[in-house]
Amino acid sequence: GEDVEQSLFLSVREGDSSVINCTYTDSSSTYLYWYKQEPGAGLQLLTYIFSNMDMKQDQRLTVLLNKKDKHLSLRIADTQTGDSAIYFCAEYEGRRALTFGSGTRLQVQP
Amino acid sequence: DTEVTQTPKHLVMGMTNKKSLKCEQHMGHRAMYWYKQKAKKPPELMFVYSYEKLSINESVPSRFSPECPNSSLLNLHLHALQPEDSALYLCASSQEPGDEQFFGPGTRLTVL
């Protein structure tokens, strides 16, 4: 997705927090999503945030949205080996389906 | 039933074959989507059906032909594909267009 950018790789130790970042360009985005994809599998919706929110927390997941900077982040607390996957952020701006970022591969080391 | 199912899980076909991918959901969702995902790349939108009508076609070659027989089913008919069409084909659905999308496990397609 040329309009949504993510860093390609993140490595953390088990038990640490992970922060995956995403920047987007479309200021009219209404919803921003985080999806998880394990090898050979489909995409699992993790969480989403509406554009008029700054933060959303759901158990180990915290989403922060800085609308001024068009920056979205996903924090995973107490990261586990089962969290190893590719994480995609995606935006929806009302006229078409989702635009995905390039995905961040999270590697959790024991 | 809260999932999107796709069949087959894997498909190998020659360039002269005709095959179909199937997607099904029983969540009452009115929007359904086809995406294509190449290795190490994000999903790319192919088609969107809204209330059983094709609403978005992202300039997909005519060798891919979508069909929505009813509100629960979405097919993708394949004919005369090329090796570069080999990819993971993902189906998704949402309650309404623009709502959060739920993805199926995908069909891994290999074109020989």
HADDOCK unambig.tbl for C-alpha pairs under 7 A between the chains (distance, minus, plus):
assign (segid A and resid 41 and name CA) (segid B and resid 105 and name CA) 5.27 0.50 0.50
assign (segid A and resid 41 and name CA) (segid B and resid 106 and name CA) 6.82 0.50 0.50
assign (segid A and resid 42 and name CA) (segid B and resid 90 and name CA) 6.84 0.50 0.50
assign (segid A and resid 42 and name CA) (segid B and resid 103 and name CA) 6.13 0.50 0.50
assign (segid A and resid 42 and name CA) (segid B and resid 104 and name CA) 5.73 0.50 0.50
assign (segid A and resid 42 and name CA) (segid B and resid 105 and name CA) 4.03 0.50 0.50
assign (segid A and resid 42 and name CA) (segid B and resid 106 and name CA) 5.60 0.50 0.50
assign (segid A and resid 43 and name CA) (segid B and resid 103 and name CA) 5.60 0.50 0.50
assign (segid A and resid 44 and name CA) (segid B and resid 103 and name CA) 6.69 0.50 0.50
assign (segid A and resid 45 and name CA) (segid B and resid 102 and name CA) 6.64 0.50 0.50
assign (segid A and resid 92 and name CA) (segid B and resid 98 and name CA) 6.66 0.50 0.50
assign (segid A and resid 94 and name CA) (segid B and resid 98 and name CA) 6.30 0.50 0.50
assign (segid A and resid 97 and name CA) (segid B and resid 98 and name CA) 6.61 0.50 0.50
assign (segid A and resid 100 and name CA) (segid B and resid 42 and name CA) 6.14 0.50 0.50
assign (segid A and resid 100 and name CA) (segid B and resid 43 and name CA) 6.90 0.50 0.50
assign (segid A and resid 101 and name CA) (segid B and resid 42 and name CA) 6.57 0.50 0.50
assign (segid A and resid 102 and name CA) (segid B and resid 41 and name CA) 6.14 0.50 0.50
assign (segid A and resid 102 and name CA) (segid B and resid 42 and name CA) 5.28 0.50 0.50
assign (segid A and resid 103 and name CA) (segid B and resid 42 and name CA) 6.38 0.50 0.50
